[in-house]
């Protein structure tokens, strides 16, 4: 059985209540704090992961910056990535997603609840507006996830080249850049099995502005990719 279907069946009686609350969080004028909305969604994610027989092994939480206003840059393995990151990260996060995914039911409501942003990578003018919006929000203390590969790797734990443009918001906001190494996160949804599966997420030591100011964005991309690759190599032995 497909694990996504298995997760839905196991939580079918809970889904209407979850959906209702997530929908309310995304409505204009909602009075819940960003942390309250995130904590509710994170609790759902933990239940879904457990019911789906996926164990998320988390390390490096102590590396997350003390103050909000940072961006996570993980490698991209598939649909499961965000579930692993949300379970592992206690700080509220906004998600940057492709425009195509932003119209899918439930994903659409989750993006609104987390004040995420949809990006059309084919429209450079629209992409620049997203970068500017992210920059301003990070300066105000918001955190984001953005995948610097631009698309998922289809070769398991092998990385694709990181795109320098995805680091422009961090450079403009002069915020901490947190590399995140995901290992085996492609397996829960790519492998047609519901056997117990362990995935790994490592929050690596952040790069602060004094460590990257003066570098070109492509140089920052290579630096972050190198740190993630090093962690993957270490974990896989």
Secondary structure, 3 states (H helix, E strand, C coil): CCHHHHHHHHCHHHHHHHHHHHHHHCCCCCCCCHHHHHHHHHHHHHHHHHHCCEEEEEECHHHCCCCCCEEEEECCCCCCHHHHHHHHCCCCCEEEEECCHHHCCCHHHHHHHCCCEEECCCCHHHHHHHHHHHHHHHHCCCCEECCCCCCCCCCCCCCCCCCHHHHHHHHHHCCEEEEEEEECCCHHHHCCCCCCEEEEEEECCCECHHHHCCCCHHHHHHHHHHHHHHHHHHHHC
